[in-house]
Amino acid sequence: MTGLLVSHRFNARFGKDFVATARRDGVELDLLVLPPDCGARIDDMAAARAEIAYFSFDLFPEFSRQFFSATRKASGLKWLHVFNAGVDHPVYATILERGVRLTTSSGSTAEPIAQTAITGMLYLARNFPRWTAGQRNRRWDPMRSTDFPRDLRGQVMLIYGLGSIGGEIARLAHLLGLHVIGVRRKAVKTGSVDEIHAPDKFPALLPKSDWLVLACPLSEETRGMVDASLLAKLPRGARVINISRGEVVDEPALIAALQSGHLGGAYLDVFAQEPLPAGSPLWDLPNVVVTPHNSAASAGNEARVNAIFLDNLRRWKRNEPLVNEVNKRQ
Amino acid sequence: MTGLLVSHRFNARFGKDFVATARRDGVELDLLVLPPDCGARIDDMAAARAEIAYFSFDLFPEFSRQFFSATRKASGLKWLHVFNAGVDHPVYATILERGVRLTTSSGSTAEPIAQTAITGMLYLARNFPRWTAGQRNRRWDPMRSTDFPRDLRGQVMLIYGLGSIGGEIARLAHLLGLHVIGVRRKAVKTGSVDEIHAPDKFPALLPKSDWLVLACPLSEETRGMVDASLLAKLPRGARVINISRGEVVDEPALIAALQSGHLGGAYLDVFAQEPLPAGSPLWDLPNVVVTPHNSAASAGNEARVNAIFLDNLRRWKRNEPLVNEVNKRQ
């Protein structure tokens, strides 16, 4: 029997099916279920039996504390699988330092996140903020030909990070007629990208970019990367889309560039501090679209994450390499 | 010399270049320029010399009256080219009855209109109305997994009308993973459509459609076509996108279906009465996006329309068939 730490809600919704599917793959699971009250803690005996822990969708954020308190108690824990893709939070460094293996669900939310990013781009490109303001005031106020927005076809989109999310954004932007430039460490050419460059070329690519899209993980390399000097290299009126991590951008510099009119707008799902403080000027700057770190929201994610975890369980049982394994130093 | 009636603004921006380009194609143009004041009328002598009239972008709507007053006076008028695609306005029937030929710029705005329609779809599909309301109130209020929107992939989009606009909407929706069903009179299969059906099958297709997109011209067939009984055939929560003509839909029935919750939302660029009256409930129904008959707005339209007109001028000179010619009875 393999002890698996799971949430109360996961157990209620998927527990039985999950155990049955794992059994068909040769894995006998012993589900160790967290209490339904997020203030309650799992008992020590149960925690001691946990060999694997599953940080599922429903745990975030209310049950995060309860879950990681249990993993700390689980002295026999060997592997943690998480529903999300970004594991820059310090709790994961601690997990890795204990020698626990860590796998993510990278890829499971790429399609919805990319669709959200493209929605933000189209919303700004077609000048919906003006129409939305008109609707709010019951005002029929069409743009005239003298103030029509530029054609989207032929505009340049620079995407920093071409993982599963950046790759899907590239595909969609390319199909909408944009010229797509990708920046990534590994120079893999994908069909959707018109140009691909190494990170050291990033600053030189900014002056010709109408759109800067951040789709990279937060790392020592990317923390604070987009600062005032890089933003200044973008052409006047350029727009920024960030669906990665707020810390990749120098947020005060971004705000200043939006306020001065150097940038023409932004779609931001992530922020230096989350929840975004009520006093932040980002909430009501013109042509700035704010969403609450929620771009992935899609009903199919849960099934996709469960499928990745089940596949990894099979691999675990057979001592095969795990999918989406995170190494200590990345 | 061929007398061509043009707007004051067209003449100022493009007149010289246009005359030069036409000359290279063997057409000597005599530009008859409307006065810069929309209340002023062209003199009778000039009007009498007009063989062709060009209803350009900048004339709509402030100068429409001035322009059509001039075409009425132009007894020698043989051909009218218009910047738009939809010529359901009664003024065009009068033109055709006089024996004047009529050509449109169908296709010139297909890409921006399709992009706007797709923006509306994505905005509703990703549940942006909720995020927009949160932003307006500086409230960080992410959706939890229990209220995530459905995956867009696999949803069914039914498009009525597969001209250049409907075809481009189909292409984009298909690439976003939707199952696209097209309805058109001519059963031409295009690569972007998963199924294609004749108009008599339309009612039977509604029950499986998550999205109903109206992209047809207004005609005797389509006027009032989408009535209460057809809307009732859509599944609960389905959404309607209309970028064609408001009169295609029974608007009170649409409002009732939105208010009852039978429909989950709508993106509407066109209305039974335009400007949409300030008292219309459509302005602030939840999950209804209203734009002011403006979905085509894009800076590249003018050049595309001029190119279509120039091509037709060449054909006119050579007695070749004109592109986008409208027949009396369609």
Interface residues (C-beta under 8 A of the other chain):
Chain A: F57 D58 E111 P112 Q115 T116 I118 T119 L122 Y123 A125 R126 N127 F128 W131 T132 G134 Q135 R138 W140 D141 P142 M143 R144 S145 T146 F148 P149 R150 D151 L152 R153 L172 L175 L176 G177 E274 P275 L276 A278 W283 D284 V289 V290 T291 P292 H293 N294 A297 S298 A299 G300 N301 E302
Chain B: F57 D58 E111 P112 Q115 T116 I118 T119 L122 Y123 A125 R126 N127 F128 W131 T132 G134 Q135 R138 R139 W140 D141 P142 M143 R144 S145 T146 F148 P149 R150 D151 L152 R153 L172 L175 L176 G177 E274 P275 L276 A278 W283 D284 V289 V290 T291 P292 H293 N294 A297 S298 A299 G300 N301 E302
